[in-house]
């Protein structure tokens, strides 16, 4: 038996000869056995010559069919489903040839029932030989129990089964699956590829001890974050390492394999199911348009650049006051950092003259306003900076957008604008009101998008904790019960772009942030993932900080008429003149407090056209235009200025 199996994995000539011999011998035994059964356990009435001719006909027909279907030329793995199906095809045709020979009188003394019986017997014997060879080969390739790394697989679905089969075939090296866990499995004593299902998440610690497992693999491409946190907590108690499959969008092929596995990260513990994005609606307002992104060097701005670029805008213009950040984002997009390119714009949104010049020169169709100061504690100390950037800078952009005829303006806001208690929140809430006010008097669509903390952004709590852990310092948390909403950068930007496609002018759109997460729990998860421990020190809530953030302010309703992850709320607009007047009469901290709750608003009536440029400005704009229909535009080319919308 060992020699037979070894021959199956030998060079193709030896393997071909052996396969053909096994099938021929199966036919010989099948015809003899079928005749013996037909004549009630005797062969006295069957002539030897007839048996030889019958076997020759069946074998030759099977061999010819097998060669034609690549059954003997290595086209299929021995014992695989395709191999057995092609074997069935060739055997049935062999039986049909035997029946024709019998009807033509070439095999006298052989009953007509023999071809049918012999076909079934020959197929059974040939298939059994192949399956036994495959099983024996699989047992030899299986990792050894004594030296293999023992694995518990969480998830009994298709991905879990594929991973288990991959490990059992030896393709994963020294990984040996010893148990399967799945909270959705209701069948008792179930098995996945021969590996027993031992319960759900609650049984992880007990199963780990019983099986002496060393690794937990989460074989689900979009697991529930709450279940993931429970698994990681239980795994930490039993010293299990954890590996996961990436989301479906990141898999390079439609099936799961051990090579897809990666280490667990905080996104797996805090993330949510993939966003269902209407790509067509997005492409409709970005493709072929001139898109300007302010704050392009920041976490949100740079990701906006990367995602917008995929929709092939006519021009993608990246504006920031940080030249190093512009260098980095252009390098990440195009593989080269040509800072002399006209789509890299060094400018400060506080500079009204410079911003007006940019808008008149480049004539953007769509503007994503992501430039802002965002550190709450810093802006509590320096409210004047929040006023200059988040309020006056937004006014500057809105006025330039209105004057140049921008068709869509999207203001990136924050959950701190809902019932604001800090200078940051108040400045961003005034920004939302200013956008709504501009929507009432200018053509085009002006709206805001509001969301919470972004994992991995510059200065986020995650990067702060990582720095503290690496240096051995305590992890600082304001309060044991403080919670925050979290999103990943790509998810937040994807929803911002989607919101801009469905939002109505003057609205603020609120992104679904899922369930809030305790910051202390986040710190504990990060320590578990890093394998480092550090004390958590509670510093107390600072001025302006909330214990729990809110997504909706007082009186704001959660309405989701278009997209299940995006809420639409109405915002009372305020005009730029009112904001400037109040700011000139009061100190900025008092002014922002007044303007958040101010009843001074303007009616939502649109003017038919935006403000017309003066002739000299139109001429100057035509002379300086550098944009072409290609969004990687040539600084040496120019196009006629488009008409005002």
C-alpha positions in Angstrom: 0.0 0.0 0.0 2.8 2.3 0.8 4.5 1.8 -2.6 1.1 2.4 -4.3 0.6 5.7 -2.5 4.2 6.8 -3.2 3.7 6.1 -6.9 0.7 8.5 -6.9 3.1 11.3 -5.9 6.0 10.2 -8.2 6.8 11.9 -11.5 3.9 12.1 -13.9 4.9 9.2 -16.2 4.9 6.7 -13.3 1.8 8.3 -11.9 0.0 8.1 -15.2 0.9 4.4 -15.7 -0.2 3.5 -12.2 -3.5 5.3 -12.5 -4.3 3.6 -15.8 -3.3 0.3 -14.3 -5.5 0.7 -11.3 -8.5 1.6 -13.6 -7.8 -1.3 -15.9 -7.5 -3.8 -13.0 -10.7 -2.4 -11.5 -12.5 -3.2 -14.8 -11.2 -6.7 -14.9 -12.3 -7.4 -11.3 -15.6 -5.7 -11.9 -16.5 -7.7 -15.0 -15.5 -11.0 -13.3 -17.5 -10.1 -10.1 -20.5 -8.9 -12.1 -20.6 -12.1 -14.2 -20.1 -14.2 -11.1 -23.1 -12.5 -9.3 -25.3 -12.7 -12.4 -24.7 -16.5 -12.7 -25.4 -17.0 -9.0 -21.8 -17.3 -7.8 -20.4 -19.3 -10.7 -18.4 -18.6 -13.9 -19.0 -22.0 -15.6 -21.2 -20.4 -18.3 -18.8 -17.6 -19.2 -16.1 -18.2 -21.8 -12.6 -16.9 -21.0 -12.3 -15.3 -24.4 -15.5 -13.4 -23.9 -14.2 -12.0 -20.6 -11.0 -10.9 -22.1 -12.7 -9.2 -25.0 -15.2 -7.5 -22.7 -12.4 -6.3 -20.4 -10.4 -5.0 -23.3 -13.4 -3.0 -24.7 -14.2 -1.4 -21.4 -10.6 -0.6 -20.5 -9.7 0.8 -23.8 -12.8 3.0 -23.9 -12.2 4.2 -20.4 -8.5 5.0 -21.1 -9.3 6.9 -24.3 -11.9 9.0 -22.4 -9.5 9.5 -19.5 -6.7 10.8 -21.7 -9.2 13.2 -23.5 -10.3 14.6 -20.1 -6.8 14.8 -18.7 -7.6 12.2 -16.1 -4.1 10.7 -16.6 -2.1 13.7 -17.4 -2.0 15.5 -14.0 -4.9 17.8 -14.7 -6.5 17.2 -11.3 -5.2 16.3 -7.9 -5.7 12.6 -7.2 -8.8 12.0 -5.1 -10.2 15.5 -5.6 -13.8 16.2 -6.6 -12.8 17.0 -10.2 -10.7 13.9 -10.4 -13.5 11.6 -9.3 -16.1 13.3 -11.6 -13.8 12.8 -14.6 -13.3 9.2 -13.4 -17.0 8.7 -13.4 -17.3 10.1 -16.9 -14.6 7.8 -18.3 -16.0 4.7 -16.4 -19.6 5.3 -17.6 -18.4 5.6 -21.2 -16.4 2.4 -20.8 -19.6 0.6 -19.6 -21.5 2.0 -22.5 -18.8 0.7 -24.9 -19.1 -2.7 -23.2 -22.9 -2.7 -23.7 -22.5 -1.9 -27.5 -19.9 -4.7 -27.8 -22.4 -7.1 -26.2 -25.2 -6.1 -28.5 -23.0 -6.5 -31.5 -22.2 -10.1 -30.4 -18.5 -9.5 -29.6 -18.9 -10.9 -26.1 -21.2 -13.9 -26.3 -22.1 -15.7 -23.0 -22.0 -12.4 -21.1 -25.4 -11.3 -19.9 -26.8 -7.8 -20.7 -27.0 -6.9 -17.0 -23.2 -7.3 -16.6 -22.2 -3.8 -18.2 -24.4 -2.0 -15.7 -23.2 -3.9 -12.7 -19.6 -3.9 -13.8 -19.7 -0.1 -14.4 -20.8 0.6 -10.8 -18.3 -1.8 -9.4 -15.4 -0.5 -11.5 -16.2 3.1 -10.5 -16.4 2.2 -6.9 -13.0 0.4 -6.9 -11.2 3.1 -8.9 -12.6 5.9 -6.8 -11.9 4.1 -3.5 -8.2 3.6 -4.6 -7.9 7.3 -5.3 -9.6 8.4 -2.1 -7.5 6.0 0.0 -4.3 7.4 -1.6 -5.5 11.0 -0.9 -6.3 10.1 2.8 -3.0 8.4 3.3 -1.1 11.3 1.7 -3.1 13.7 3.9 -2.2 11.8 7.1 1.5 11.9 6.1 1.4 15.7 5.5 -0.6 16.4 8.7 1.5 18.3 11.3 2.8 16.0 14.1 1.0 16.2 17.4 4.2 16.2 19.3 5.8 19.2 17.7 3.0 21.2 16.1 1.7 24.5 17.4 -1.8 23.7 18.6 -4.6 26.0 17.4 -8.2 26.8 18.4 -10.2 28.2 15.5 -13.1 30.5 16.2 -15.6 30.3 13.5 -17.1 27.2 11.8 -18.2 28.9 8.6 -16.5 28.7 5.2 -13.5 30.6 6.2 -12.9 28.5 9.2 -13.3 25.3 7.2 -10.9 26.5 4.6 -8.3 27.4 7.2 -8.6 24.1 9.0 -8.2 22.1 5.7 -5.2 24.3 4.9 -3.6 23.5 8.2 -4.4 19.8 8.0 -2.8 19.6 4.6 0.5 20.8 6.0 0.4 23.9 3.9 0.5 26.0 7.0 3.6 24.4 8.4 3.5 23.4 12.0 -0.1 24.6 12.8 -2.4 21.8 14.0 -6.2 22.6 14.7 -7.3 20.9 17.8 -10.7 22.5 18.4 -13.3 24.8 16.9 -15.4 27.4 18.8 -18.5 29.1 17.4 -21.3 30.9 19.2 -23.8 30.3 16.4 -23.3 26.5 16.1 -26.4 24.7 17.4 -25.6 21.1 16.2 -24.2 19.0 19.1 -21.0 17.0 18.4 -20.5 18.9 15.2 -17.2 18.7 13.4 -15.5 20.9 10.8 -13.1 19.0 8.5 -12.9 16.4 11.3 -12.0 18.9 14.1 -14.6 18.9 16.9 -16.7 22.0 17.7 -16.3 22.5 21.5 -18.8 25.3 22.2 -18.6 29.1 22.1 -16.7 32.0 23.5 -17.5 31.0 27.1 -15.7 27.7 26.7 -12.4 29.2 25.4 -10.5 29.0 28.7 -11.6 25.4 29.5 -10.9 24.2 25.9 -7.6 25.9 25.9 -6.5 24.1 29.0 -7.8 20.7 27.8 -6.2 20.9 24.4 -3.0 22.7 25.5 -3.6 25.2 22.7 -1.1 28.0 22.0 -2.9 30.0 19.4 -6.4 31.3 18.7 -7.3 32.1 15.1 -10.5 34.2 14.5 -11.7 32.8 11.2 -14.4 35.4 10.6 -13.8 38.2 8.1 -16.2 40.7 9.9 -16.5 39.6 13.5 -18.6 41.4 16.0 -16.4 43.8 18.0 -18.0 43.0 21.3 -17.4 39.3 20.7 -13.8 40.1 19.7 -13.3 41.9 23.0 -14.6 39.0 25.0 -12.4 36.6 23.0 -9.3 38.7 23.5 -10.0 39.0 27.2 -10.4 35.3 27.6 -7.3 34.6 25.4 -5.2 36.9 27.6 -6.3 34.9 30.7 -4.9 31.7 29.1 -1.8 33.2 27.4 -3.1 32.5 23.9 -1.7 34.4 21.0 -4.4 35.7 18.6 -4.5 35.9 14.8 -7.3 37.2 12.6 -8.4 37.3 9.0 -8.5 40.7 7.4 -11.8 42.2 6.2 -13.2 40.8 2.9 -12.2 44.0 1.1 -8.5 43.3 2.0 -8.5 39.6 1.0 -6.5 39.0 -2.2 -8.7 36.1 -3.3 -12.2 34.8 -2.6 -11.1 32.1 -0.2 -9.3 32.2 3.1 -5.8 30.8 3.6 -3.3 30.7 6.5 -1.1 33.2 4.6 -4.0 35.8 5.0 -3.7 35.8 8.8 -2.4 38.9 10.6 -2.0 40.1 14.1 -4.9 41.5 16.0 -5.2 45.3 16.2 -7.4 47.8 17.8 -9.5 48.3 14.7 -10.7 44.7 15.0 -11.8 45.4 18.6 -13.5 48.7 17.9 -14.5 48.6 14.3 -17.9 47.8 12.8 -19.3 46.0 9.7 -18.2 47.5 6.4 -20.1 50.6 5.2 -22.4 50.0 2.3 -21.3 52.7 -0.1 -23.1 53.9 -3.2 -20.1 54.2 -5.4 -22.2 55.4 -8.4 -23.5 58.4 -6.5 -20.0 59.3 -5.3 -18.5 59.0 -8.7 -21.2 61.2 -10.1 -20.2 64.3 -8.1 -16.4 63.7 -8.1 -15.5 62.2 -11.4 -14.3 64.9 -13.8 -14.6 67.6 -11.2 -12.0 70.0 -9.7 -11.7 69.0 -6.0 -10.0 71.1 -3.4 -9.2 69.6 0.0 -8.1 71.9 2.9 -6.0 70.5 5.7 -4.8 68.0 3.1 -1.7 67.0 5.1 -3.7 65.9 8.2 -5.0 62.5 9.0 -8.5 63.1 7.6 -7.3 65.4 4.8 -4.7 63.0 3.5 -7.1 60.0 3.5 -9.6 62.2 1.7 -7.0 62.9 -1.0 -6.3 59.1 -1.3 -10.0 58.2 -1.6 -11.1 61.1 -3.8 -8.2 60.3 -6.2 -9.8 56.9 -6.9 -12.8 58.6 -8.5 -10.6 60.3 -11.1 -11.4 64.0 -10.6 -10.3 66.4 -13.3 -8.0 68.0 -10.7 -7.2 67.1 -7.1 -5.9 70.2 -5.3 -4.3 69.7 -1.9 -4.1 72.8 0.4 -2.3 73.0 3.7 0.0 75.4 5.6 2.4 72.6 6.5 4.8 72.0 3.6 6.2 68.8 5.0 2.7 67.3 5.3 2.0 68.2 1.7 5.2 66.5 0.7 4.2 63.3 2.5 0.6 63.1 1.1 1.7 63.7 -2.5 4.4 61.1 -2.1 1.9 58.6 -0.8 -0.4 59.3 -3.7 1.9 59.4 -6.7 5.1 57.9 -5.5 6.9 61.2 -6.0 6.8 64.5 -4.2 6.9 67.2 -6.9 6.2 70.2 -4.7 6.3 72.5 -7.7 3.2 70.8 -9.0 0.2 73.1 -9.2 -2.0 70.7 -7.3 0.0 71.3 -4.2 -1.1 74.6 -2.6 0.7 76.1 0.3 -1.7 78.5 2.0 -3.2 79.3 5.4 -7.0 79.5 5.6 -6.6 82.5 8.0 -5.2 84.5 5.1 -8.3 85.8 3.4 -6.5 87.4 0.4 -4.5 84.3 -0.3 -7.5 82.0 -0.1 -9.6 84.3 -2.4 -6.7 84.2 -4.8 -6.6 80.4 -4.7 -10.3 80.0 -5.4 -10.3 82.6 -8.2 -7.3 81.0 -9.8 -8.1 77.3 -9.5 -11.9 77.5 -9.6 -12.8 74.3 -7.6 -16.1 72.5 -8.1 -16.0 70.6 -4.9 -14.4 71.6 -1.6 -13.7 69.4 1.4 -12.9 71.6 4.4 -10.8 69.5 6.8 -8.4 72.2 8.1 -9.0 72.9 11.8 -7.4 73.1 15.2 -8.7 70.1 17.2 -7.0 69.7 20.5 -9.5 70.5 23.2 -7.2 71.3 26.1 -5.0 73.5 24.0 -7.9 75.5 22.7 -9.3 76.0 26.2 -6.0 77.8 26.9 -5.9 79.7 23.6 -9.5 80.4 22.5 -8.3 83.1 20.2 -6.6 80.4 18.0 -9.9 78.5 17.8 -11.6 81.7 16.7 -9.0 82.6 14.1 -8.8 79.1 12.5 -12.1 77.3 13.1 -14.4 80.3 12.8 -12.7 83.1 10.8 -10.9 80.5 8.6 -14.2 78.8 7.8 -15.7 82.2 7.0 -12.9 83.0 4.6 -13.4 79.7 2.8 -17.2 80.0 2.6 -17.0 83.5 1.2 -14.4 82.5 -1.4 -16.5 79.4 -2.3 -19.6 81.4 -2.7 -17.9 84.1 -4.8 -16.2 81.6 -7.2 -19.3 79.4 -7.7 -18.4 76.2 -5.9 -21.0 73.6 -6.5 -20.5 71.5 -3.3 -18.8 72.5 0.0 -18.4 69.9 2.7 -17.3 71.1 6.2 -15.7 68.4 8.4 -17.1 68.9 11.9 -16.9 66.9 15.2 -19.3 65.4 17.8 -18.0 68.0 20.2 -20.3 70.5 18.3 -23.3 68.8 19.8 -24.3 70.6 23.0 -20.7 72.1 23.0 -19.0 72.6 26.4 -15.5 73.5 25.1 -14.0 76.2 22.9 -13.3 73.5 20.3 -16.9 72.4 20.3 -18.3 75.9 20.2 -16.0 76.9 17.4 -17.0 73.9 15.3 -20.7 74.4 16.1 -20.4 78.0 14.8 -18.7 76.6 11.7 -21.8 74.3 11.1 -24.1 77.4 11.5 -22.0 79.4 9.1 -22.2 76.6 6.5 -25.9 76.5 6.9 -26.1 80.3 6.6 -24.1 80.3 3.4 -26.3 77.6 2.0 -29.2 80.0 2.3 -27.7 82.7 0.3 -25.4 81.0 -2.3 -25.9 78.6 -5.1 -24.5 75.1 -4.7 -24.7 72.7 -1.8 -23.2 73.6 1.5 -23.3 71.1 4.3 -21.4 69.7 7.4 -20.4 66.2 8.4 -20.1 65.4 12.1 -18.3 62.5 13.6 -16.2 61.5 16.7 -12.7 60.5 17.5 -10.6 58.9 14.8 -8.3 56.0 15.6 -4.7 56.6 14.7 -5.1 60.3 13.8 -2.3 62.6 14.8 -2.6 63.3 18.5 -5.4 60.8 19.1 -5.6 58.9 22.4 -4.3 55.8 20.7 -1.1 57.4 19.6 -0.7 59.0 23.1 -1.1 55.6 24.8 1.3 54.0 22.3 4.0 56.6 23.1 3.4 56.2 26.9 3.7 52.4 26.6 6.9 52.5 24.6 8.5 54.8 27.1 7.3 52.9 30.1 5.3 55.8 31.4 1.8 55.4 33.0 -1.2 55.6 30.8 -3.1 58.8 31.6 -7.0 58.7 31.5 -9.2 61.5 32.7 -11.8 59.4 34.4 -12.6 55.7 35.0 -15.9 56.0 33.2 -15.1 58.4 30.5 -16.3 57.2 27.0 -15.7 58.3 23.5 -16.9 57.4 20.0 -14.3 56.0 17.7 -13.9 55.3 14.0 -11.0 54.3 11.8 -9.7 57.0 9.4 -10.7 55.2 6.2 -14.2 54.5 7.5 -14.7 58.1 8.6 -13.6 59.5 5.2 -15.6 56.9 3.3 -18.7 58.1 5.1 -17.8 61.8 4.7 -17.6 61.3 0.9 -20.9 59.3 0.9 -22.6 61.9 3.1 -21.6 64.6 0.6 -23.4 62.7 -2.1 -26.7 62.4 -0.3 -26.8 65.5 1.9 -29.0 68.5 1.3 -27.7 72.0 1.4 -27.7 73.5 4.9 -27.8 70.2 6.7 -25.4 68.6 9.1 -24.9 64.9 8.6 -24.0 62.8 11.5 -22.1 59.5 11.0 -23.1 56.4 12.9 -20.3 55.9 15.3 -21.5 52.6 16.9 -21.3 52.2 20.6 -19.1 54.5 22.7 -16.0 52.9 24.2 -14.5 53.4 27.7 -11.1 55.0 27.4 -9.9 52.9 30.3 -11.0 49.7 28.4 -9.2 51.0 25.4 -6.0 51.4 27.4 -6.4 47.8 28.8 -6.9 46.4 25.2 -3.8 48.2 23.9 -1.7 46.8 26.8 -3.1 43.3 26.0 -2.2 43.7 22.3 1.3 45.0 22.9 2.2 42.5 25.6 3.3 45.4 27.9 1.8 46.5 31.1 1.7 49.9 32.6 -0.3 51.5 35.4 -3.4 53.6 34.5 -3.4 57.0 36.2 -6.6 59.0 36.3 -6.0 62.7 36.0 -9.6 64.1 36.2 -11.7 65.7 33.6 -10.2 68.9 32.2 -12.1 72.2 31.6 -14.6 71.8 28.8 -14.4 68.0 28.7 -17.5 65.8 28.9 -17.7 62.5 30.6 -19.7 61.1 27.6 -19.7 62.7 24.2 -23.0 63.2 22.3 -23.6 62.9 18.6 -26.9 65.0 18.6 -27.5 68.3 20.3 -30.7 69.3 22.2 -33.7 69.2 19.8 -31.8 67.4 17.0 -33.5 64.3 15.8 -31.9 61.1 14.4 -33.4 60.9 10.9 -31.8 58.5 8.4 -33.9 58.9 5.2 -31.2 57.8 2.7 -28.3 55.9 4.2 -28.6 53.6 7.4 -25.3 54.9 8.7 -25.9 58.7 8.1 -28.3 60.9 10.1 -29.6 64.2 8.7 -30.2 67.1 11.1 -31.3 70.7 10.5 -29.0 73.5 11.4 -30.1 77.1 12.1 -27.9 79.3 9.9 -26.1 82.4 10.8 -24.5 84.9 8.5 -20.9 85.8 8.4 -21.5 89.5 9.2 -23.3 88.7 12.4 -20.4 86.5 13.5 -17.8 89.1 12.7 -19.9 91.8 14.5 -20.3 89.8 17.7 -16.6 88.8 17.6 -15.6 92.5 17.4 -17.7 93.5 20.3 -16.9 90.7 22.8 -13.8 88.7 23.7 -13.6 85.6 21.6 -14.5 83.1 24.4 -17.7 85.1 25.2 -18.4 85.6 21.5 -18.3 81.9 20.8 -20.6 81.1 23.7 -23.1 83.7 22.5 -23.0 82.6 18.9 -23.6 78.9 19.7 -27.0 79.7 21.3 -27.7 82.9 19.4 -31.2 83.2 18.0 -29.8 85.4 15.2 -30.5 83.4 12.1 -31.3 84.1 8.5 -34.1 82.8 6.2 -33.3 79.9 3.9 -33.7 81.8 0.6 -31.2 81.2 -2.2 -30.0 83.9 -4.6 -30.4 82.7 -8.2 -26.6 83.1 -9.0 -23.4 83.6 -7.0 -21.6 86.9 -7.0 -20.2 87.7 -10.5 -16.5 88.3 -10.7 -15.2 91.6 -12.0 -13.9 91.5 -15.6 -10.3 92.1 -14.5 -10.5 89.1 -12.2 -11.9 86.8 -14.9 -9.1 87.8 -17.2 -6.5 87.2 -14.6 -8.0 83.9 -13.7 -7.9 82.7 -17.4 -4.3 83.7 -17.6 -3.2 81.9 -14.5 -5.3 78.7 -14.9 -3.2 75.6 -14.9 -5.7 72.8 -14.7 -6.4 70.3 -17.4 -8.9 67.6 -17.8 -6.3 65.2 -16.2 -6.2 65.5 -12.4 -2.4 65.1 -12.5 -2.3 68.4 -14.4 0.6 70.0 -16.3 1.7 73.3 -14.8 2.6 74.5 -18.3 -0.9 74.1 -19.7 -4.0 76.2 -19.3 -7.7 75.9 -20.0 -10.4 78.5 -20.5 -12.1 79.5 -17.3 -15.5 77.9 -16.9 -18.7 80.0 -16.6 -20.2 80.7 -13.2 -22.8 78.3 -11.9 
